[in-house]
Amino acid sequence: MAEENLTQEKQFSIQKVYTKDLSFETPNAPKIFREKWEPVVDFNLGTKVDKLENTIYEVTLTVTITVKSGDQNAYLVEVNQAGVFTLENFTEQELGPMLGSFCPNILFPYAREVVSDLITKGGFPQLLLAPVNFDALYGQHQQQMQQQAAGSKTIN
């Protein structure tokens, strides 16, 4: 009788990548196009994870960009880029980094392309988003959560 392999192999797959929601606003058009272009960019990222089934997760990366020129809002872009991922045989400790860093890292190039296309089609100069270190962001988030947990324990 052959020995059974008690350790199951980890399996990761991408089922679907899609743009879940997007918004583009140019509140001061066409006036903004006639003024001197002095952009100030505010860039924000967020992630959300929803468990769809036992080993299937939807990860949504939200990219929000607000650009002002002078004292006026030039444009606001928000893109929710999502993916459905299967993660089998990962421990709870492994799932966190996979869903909080690895999956958003897969989604970011898609979101970057949507953002660039929207801005260009909106009549503004191309905006190329720099790469993001999702491992570092996930680590910072974990540290903040630990500090908050430690702070709430000392209050009691």
SULKAZI-V615674 format. One record per residue. N is the residue number from 1. PSI is psi as a letter, one per 30 degrees, with the letter a starting at -180 (none if undefined). BURIAL is 1 if it has 16 or more other C-alpha atoms within 10 Angstrom, else 0. Layout:
# SULKAZI-V615674
n->N psi->PSI burial->BURIAL
n->N psi->PSI burial->BURIAL
This chain:
# SULKAZI-V615674
n->1 psi->k burial->0
n->2 psi->k burial->0
n->3 psi->k burial->0
n->4 psi->k burial->0
n->5 psi->j burial->0
n->6 psi->f burial->0
n->7 psi->j burial->0
n->8 psi->k burial->0
n->9 psi->k burial->0
n->10 psi->k burial->0
n->11 psi->k burial->0
n->12 psi->k burial->0
n->13 psi->l burial->0
n->14 psi->j burial->0
n->15 psi->e burial->0
n->16 psi->k burial->0
n->17 psi->k burial->1
n->18 psi->l burial->0
n->19 psi->j burial->1
n->20 psi->e burial->0
n->21 psi->k burial->0
n->22 psi->l burial->1
n->23 psi->k burial->0
n->24 psi->k burial->1
n->25 psi->k burial->1
n->26 psi->i burial->1
n->27 psi->f burial->0
n->28 psi->g burial->0
n->29 psi->k burial->0
n->30 psi->f burial->0
n->31 psi->e burial->0
n->32 psi->f burial->1
n->33 psi->f burial->0
n->34 psi->f burial->0
n->35 psi->l burial->0
n->36 psi->k burial->0
n->37 psi->j burial->0
n->38 psi->i burial->0
n->39 psi->k burial->0
n->40 psi->j burial->0
n->41 psi->k burial->0
n->42 psi->k burial->0
n->43 psi->k burial->0
n->44 psi->k burial->0
n->45 psi->k burial->0
n->46 psi->l burial->0
n->47 psi->l burial->1
n->48 psi->k burial->0
n->49 psi->k burial->1
n->50 psi->k burial->0
n->51 psi->j burial->0
n->52 psi->e burial->0
n->53 psi->a burial->0
n->54 psi->e burial->0
n->55 psi->g burial->0
n->56 psi->k burial->1
n->57 psi->k burial->1
n->58 psi->k burial->1
n->59 psi->k burial->1
n->60 psi->k burial->1
n->61 psi->k burial->1
n->62 psi->k burial->1
n->63 psi->k burial->1
n->64 psi->k burial->1
n->65 psi->k burial->1
n->66 psi->k burial->1
n->67 psi->k burial->1
n->68 psi->k burial->1
n->69 psi->j burial->1
n->70 psi->b burial->0
n->71 psi->g burial->0
n->72 psi->k burial->0
n->73 psi->k burial->1
n->74 psi->e burial->1
n->75 psi->l burial->1
n->76 psi->k burial->1
n->77 psi->k burial->1
n->78 psi->k burial->1
n->79 psi->k burial->1
n->80 psi->j burial->1
n->81 psi->k burial->1
n->82 psi->l burial->1
n->83 psi->l burial->1
n->84 psi->k burial->1
n->85 psi->k burial->1
n->86 psi->k burial->1
n->87 psi->j burial->1
n->88 psi->k burial->1
n->89 psi->g burial->0
n->90 psi->k burial->1
n->91 psi->l burial->0
n->92 psi->e burial->0
n->93 psi->e burial->0
n->94 psi->e burial->0
n->95 psi->e burial->0
n->96 psi->e burial->0
n->97 psi->e burial->1
n->98 psi->e burial->1
n->99 psi->f burial->1
n->100 psi->f burial->1
n->101 psi->e burial->1
n->102 psi->e burial->0
n->103 psi->e burial->1
n->104 psi->e burial->1
n->105 psi->e burial->1
n->106 psi->e burial->0
n->107 psi->f burial->1
n->108 psi->e burial->1
n->109 psi->e burial->0
n->110 psi->e burial->1
n->111 psi->e burial->1
n->112 psi->e burial->1
n->113 psi->e burial->0
n->114 psi->e burial->1
n->115 psi->e burial->1
n->116 psi->e burial->1
n->117 psi->e burial->0
n->118 psi->e burial->1
n->119 psi->e burial->1
n->120 psi->e burial->0
n->121 psi->f burial->0
n->122 psi->f burial->0
n->123 psi->g burial->0
n->124 psi->l burial->1
n->125 psi->k burial->0
n->126 psi->k burial->0
n->127 psi->j burial->0
n->128 psi->j burial->0
n->129 psi->k burial->0
n->130 psi->l burial->0
n->131 psi->l burial->0
n->132 psi->k burial->0
n->133 psi->j burial->0
n->134 psi->f burial->1
n->135 psi->e burial->1
n->136 psi->e burial->0
n->137 psi->e burial->0
n->138 psi->e burial->1
n->139 psi->e burial->0
n->140 psi->e burial->0
n->141 psi->e burial->0
n->142 psi->e burial->0
n->143 psi->e burial->0
n->144 psi->e burial->0
n->145 psi->e burial->0
n->146 psi->e burial->0
n->147 psi->e burial->0
n->148 psi->e burial->0
n->149 psi->e burial->0
n->150 psi->e burial->0
n->151 psi->e burial->0
n->152 psi->f burial->0
n->153 psi->e burial->0
n->154 psi->f burial->0
n->155 psi->e burial->0
n->156 psi->none burial->0
